[in-house]
Amino acid sequence: MAHLRELRNRLVIALLGLIAGIVVGFIFFDPIWKFVSAPYCGLPQAQELRPGQCTMLILGVFDSFFVNLKVAAMFGLVVSSPIWLWQIWGFVTPGLYRNEKRYSFLFMLLAVPLFLAGAALAYFVMDTGLSILLGFAPPGTLTGITIDEYLGYALIMLIVFGISFELPLLMVFLNIIGVLPHALVAKHRRMVIFIMFVFGAVATPGGDPFTMIALALPMVLLFALAEGFMYLRERRLPKGDDFSHLSDDEASTLGDDHSGPSSLDDSSPLDEVEPVPAPAPIDSRTTDADRAP
């Protein structure tokens, strides 16, 4: 129950931080919207409906309110990232050993910049991705997208890029707690890199090759840095017996060493050991006078 109570408290703190960021996003909606819409407004397709002006469509009655809400939510998610990332890490930290907890502060120093770097990369490649996707429009057609579609695209890009940049840090964390050894990562290195490119193709909302490569290449670079850290860390660990080559059903050699003083000599059978004499029985008829000196 105490663990669930702590989880509830940390979720409440993370939610309050997100709500505070959303409130700030509502207050400063105009400059935030100008910043968010800049990747699309810089494209020629954005001015096809009204030459010289960036135009997006609102098709529903309530879409205007939800546009404000989505923009504020995007701003609150990015601004409050130090709060909810710290709450996630703070919930995991009590289950670690003392030598593992010393990495907590370092992980937080890296987690927030990595998430922000992923979100920034998503913002800077968004215009190129949109240009490629909108360039498939047939000749003689006008290109116009709704604000709801654009914000959905931008929000997915932000979340996918931000979380993807956290995956190498998760690898390092699993290596430190002993769950993910470097040998396993090195063995499946090619498969992991291939999966990263597949993930980049599936996770990006547009599916264009530029956005896929823009997501996959930084992930591969961060993966290489994480693997290098894991390799150097394990080299500094004290060397011990390696039983990784044994199968799950094969017994190790632990306990097979009979050279210690407590082990029996195989050359001397048990029946040759000299028996210990049993104590003499006490005669119950012996009186106290007989026992006296």
C-alpha positions in Angstrom: 0.0 0.0 0.0 2.8 2.4 0.7 4.2 1.8 -2.7 0.9 2.6 -4.4 0.5 5.6 -2.2 3.9 6.9 -3.3 2.9 6.3 -6.9 -0.3 8.2 -6.5 1.6 11.2 -4.9 4.1 11.3 -7.7 1.4 11.1 -10.3 -0.3 14.0 -8.6 2.8 16.1 -8.6 3.6 15.4 -12.2 0.0 16.2 -13.2 0.1 19.5 -11.2 3.3 20.4 -13.0 1.7 19.7 -16.4 -1.4 21.7 -15.5 0.7 24.6 -14.5 2.5 24.5 -17.8 -0.9 24.3 -19.6 -2.1 27.4 -17.8 1.0 29.3 -18.8 0.4 28.1 -22.4 -3.1 29.5 -22.4 -1.8 32.9 -21.1 0.9 33.2 -23.8 -1.0 31.5 -26.6 -0.3 34.0 -29.4 3.5 33.9 -29.3 3.5 30.1 -28.7 1.2 29.6 -31.7 3.4 31.8 -33.9 6.4 29.6 -32.9 4.5 26.3 -33.4 3.0 27.2 -36.8 6.3 28.6 -38.2 7.4 25.3 -39.9 4.2 25.1 -41.9 3.9 28.9 -42.6 7.4 28.9 -44.2 6.2 26.5 -47.0 4.8 27.7 -50.3 1.8 25.4 -49.9 0.7 27.4 -46.8 0.0 30.5 -49.0 -2.0 28.8 -51.8 -5.4 29.7 -50.4 -4.5 33.3 -49.7 -1.3 34.5 -51.4 1.0 36.2 -49.0 -0.7 34.9 -45.9 -0.3 31.6 -44.0 -3.7 29.9 -43.9 -5.0 26.9 -42.0 -8.6 25.7 -41.8 -11.0 25.3 -38.9 -13.9 23.1 -39.8 -15.7 22.5 -36.5 -17.5 24.8 -34.0 -15.4 23.7 -31.0 -12.1 23.3 -32.9 -11.0 26.8 -31.9 -11.1 25.9 -28.3 -9.4 22.6 -28.8 -6.7 24.3 -30.8 -5.9 26.5 -27.8 -6.0 23.5 -25.5 -3.6 21.4 -27.7 -1.1 24.2 -28.1 -1.1 24.8 -24.4 -0.8 21.1 -23.7 2.2 20.9 -26.1 3.9 23.8 -24.3 3.0 22.4 -20.8 4.4 19.0 -21.8 7.8 20.4 -22.8 8.1 23.0 -20.0 7.1 20.5 -17.2 9.4 17.7 -18.5 11.9 18.2 -15.6 9.1 17.7 -13.1 7.5 14.5 -14.5 10.8 13.0 -15.5 12.1 13.6 -11.9 8.9 12.0 -10.5 9.4 8.9 -12.7 13.0 8.5 -11.7 12.1 9.2 -8.0 9.6 6.4 -8.1 12.2 3.9 -9.5 15.2 5.0 -7.3 14.1 3.4 -3.9 14.4 0.0 -5.5 18.0 0.4 -6.3 21.1 -0.4 -4.4 23.3 2.3 -2.8 25.9 2.1 -5.5 23.2 2.4 -8.1 21.5 5.4 -6.5 24.6 7.6 -7.0 23.7 7.7 -10.7 20.3 9.2 -10.1 21.4 12.8 -10.3 23.5 12.2 -13.4 20.6 10.5 -15.1 18.3 13.4 -14.4 20.9 15.8 -15.7 20.9 13.8 -19.0 17.2 12.9 -19.2 15.9 16.4 -19.5 18.4 17.7 -22.1 17.9 14.5 -24.2 14.1 15.0 -24.2 14.4 18.6 -25.1 17.0 17.8 -27.8 14.6 15.3 -29.3 11.8 17.8 -29.3 14.0 20.5 -30.8 15.1 18.1 -33.6 11.4 17.3 -34.3 10.7 21.0 -34.6 13.5 21.7 -37.1 12.8 18.7 -39.4 9.1 19.3 -39.4 9.1 21.7 -42.3 11.1 19.4 -44.5 8.8 16.5 -43.7 5.7 18.5 -44.4 7.2 19.8 -47.7 7.9 16.2 -48.9 4.4 15.0 -47.9 2.5 18.0 -49.4 4.7 17.8 -52.5 2.8 14.7 -53.6 -0.3 16.7 -54.3 -1.4 16.4 -57.9 -1.0 19.4 -60.2 -4.0 21.7 -60.3 -5.0 21.1 -56.7 -4.9 23.5 -53.7 -3.2 22.3 -50.6 -4.9 23.2 -47.3 -4.7 21.5 -44.0 -6.7 22.0 -40.8 -5.2 23.3 -37.6 -6.3 20.1 -35.9 -4.3 17.9 -38.4 -1.2 20.1 -38.1 -1.2 20.1 -34.3 -1.7 16.3 -34.2 1.3 15.9 -36.5 3.4 18.3 -34.5 2.5 16.7 -31.1 3.3 13.2 -32.3 6.6 14.3 -33.7 7.5 16.0 -30.4 6.6 13.0 -28.3 8.2 10.4 -30.5 11.5 12.3 -30.9 11.6 13.2 -27.3 11.0 9.7 -25.9 13.2 8.1 -28.6 16.2 10.1 -27.3 15.6 8.6 -23.8 16.0 5.0 -25.0 19.8 4.9 -24.9 19.7 6.3 -21.4 17.4 3.5 -20.4 19.9 1.0 -21.9 22.6 2.4 -19.6 20.3 2.2 -16.6 19.5 -1.4 -17.3 23.2 -2.1 -17.7 24.1 -0.5 -14.3 21.5 -2.6 -12.4 22.8 -5.7 -14.1 19.8 -6.5 -16.3 21.4 -5.7 -19.7 25.0 -6.8 -20.2 27.2 -5.4 -22.9 27.8 -8.8 -24.4 24.1 -9.1 -25.2 23.9 -5.7 -26.8 27.0 -6.3 -28.9 25.7 -9.7 -30.0 22.5 -8.1 -31.4 24.0 -4.8 -32.5 22.9 -5.1 -36.2 19.4 -6.2 -35.3 19.1 -3.2 -32.9 20.2 -0.7 -35.6 17.8 -2.3 -38.1 14.9 -2.0 -35.6 15.8 1.6 -35.0 15.3 2.4 -38.7 12.1 0.4 -38.8 10.9 2.3 -35.7 11.8 5.6 -37.4 9.7 4.6 -40.4 6.7 3.5 -38.3 6.7 6.0 -35.5 7.0 9.2 -37.6 3.5 10.3 -38.6 4.3 11.3 -42.1 6.3 8.2 -43.0 8.6 10.2 -45.4 12.2 9.0 -45.7 13.8 12.2 -44.5 11.9 12.2 -41.2 12.7 8.5 -40.7 16.4 9.1 -41.3 16.3 12.3 -39.1 15.0 10.2 -36.2 17.0 7.0 -36.8 20.5 8.5 -37.2 20.6 10.3 -33.9 19.2 7.2 -32.2 22.0 5.1 -33.7 24.6 7.7 -32.6 23.2 7.7 -29.0 23.0 3.9 -29.1 26.7 3.8 -30.0 27.6 6.2 -27.1 25.5 4.1 -24.7 27.2 0.9 -25.8 30.6 2.5 -25.4 29.7 3.5 -21.9 28.5 0.0 -21.1 31.7 -1.5 -22.5 34.0 0.8 -20.5 32.0 0.3 -17.3 32.2 -3.5 -17.5 35.9 -3.4 -18.2 36.4 -1.6 -14.9 34.4 -4.1 -12.9 36.4 -6.8 -11.0 36.9 -10.0 -13.0 35.1 -13.1 -11.8 34.2 -16.6 -13.0 32.2 -16.4 -16.3 29.4 -18.9 -16.5 27.6 -17.1 -19.4 28.6 -19.9 -21.8 26.5 -22.5 -19.9 23.0 -23.3 -20.9 20.1 -22.8 -18.6 19.9 -26.6 -17.8 23.6 -27.2 -17.4 25.1 -27.2 -14.0 28.0 -24.9 -13.3 31.2 -26.0 -11.5 30.3 -24.1 -8.3 30.8 -26.5 -5.4 32.8 -29.0 -7.4 36.1 -28.0 -5.8 36.9 -30.5 -3.1 40.3 -29.2 -2.3 39.2 -27.4 0.9 39.8 -28.7 4.4 36.2 -29.6 4.9 36.0 -32.1 2.1 36.5 -35.8 2.5 39.3 -37.6 0.7 37.9 -39.9 -2.0 40.7 -42.4 -1.3 39.6 -43.1 2.3 36.2 -44.7 2.6 33.9 -43.7 5.4 34.1 -47.1 7.1 37.8 -46.6 7.8 37.2 -43.6 9.9 37.9 -44.4 13.6 34.6 -44.5 15.5 34.2 -42.2 18.5 33.7 -44.3 21.8 30.4 -43.9 23.4 30.2 -42.6 27.0 30.1 -45.2 29.8 26.6 -45.7 31.3 25.9 -44.3 34.7 24.9 -46.9 37.4 21.7 -45.7 39.0 22.6 -47.7 42.1 25.6 -45.5 42.9 25.0 -43.6 46.1 26.3 -40.2 47.1 28.7 -41.8 49.5 30.4 -43.7 46.6 30.8 -40.5 44.6 32.5 -38.7 47.6 36.3 -38.6 47.4 
